[in-house]
Amino acid sequence: MSILLINVSTAPAVPPLVIPYGVPPGLEYLTQIDQVLIHQKISIVEMLTGFETNNQYEIKNSIGQEIYHAKEKSDCFTRNICGSARGFQMRITDNMGQEVIRLYRPMRCCLQEIEVQSPLGVTIGFVKQDWSFFLPRFSILGPNYEVLLKIHGPFLPFKCCGDVNFEVKGMIGDKPIGRIIKQRSGFIKKCFTDATNFCIQFPLDMDVKMKTVLMGACFLIDIMFFDKGGQLFLKLLKVS
């Protein structure tokens, strides 16, 4: 009696995708990087007419690969009349078009604030402007409004030439742990559009939710200090 032995060989099993605990869906990639680049898309309508349109941004990794896309949603009146004080929502989607982050900024005339949600309906933090003369100051808050980080900007940032650094600091010590850098625009680009470029640097092991809130801070800083919304209204006043 013979026994037939059959050797069944199988390829090594593919390990399952491990999603870190507590990371909102769609933000897994942020756990692997220590900086993002944010490039505002140039609007031809703004260049030709001066009419402020909804801002759009490409969010990229350090080698220029797009990982997210952000688009502002605000009404025409507030964009062109209220300018940098305007309220808005901003949808941030991944490369599959799925919304992974939502920002809410109410219209205010004094201290500004923005709420960061991920996923939609779940608040993961806030960015709140602190009172200060001439020196931009912001607090990064958790979902329960607890202060976790601070952002310190330079004197009159909208008057600066070259790169503008906003330092991210922890609650202990004065040494920066990250930065939001508004990068210098080329001469031609600066003359014809207010489109901006930013680099956000943070520790690799920072909580991914705080990395996300820092992106919200970047958008708030851009519109507060570097956006030219409302210029059309001023031009109309001069004409009249």
Buried (B, 14 or more C-beta within 10 A) or exposed (E): EEEEEEEEEEEEEEEEEEEEEEBBEBBBBBBEBBBBBBBBBEBEEBBEEEBBBBBBBBBBBEEEEEBBBBBBEBEEEBBBBBBBBBBBBBBBBBEEEEBBBBBBBEEEEEEBBBBBBBBEEEBBBBBBBBEEEEEBBBBBBBBEEEEBBBBBBBEEBEEBEEEBBBBBBBEEEEEBBBBBBBBBBEEEBEEEBBBBBBBBBBEEEBBBBBBBBBBBBBBBBBBBBBBBBBBBBEEEEEEE
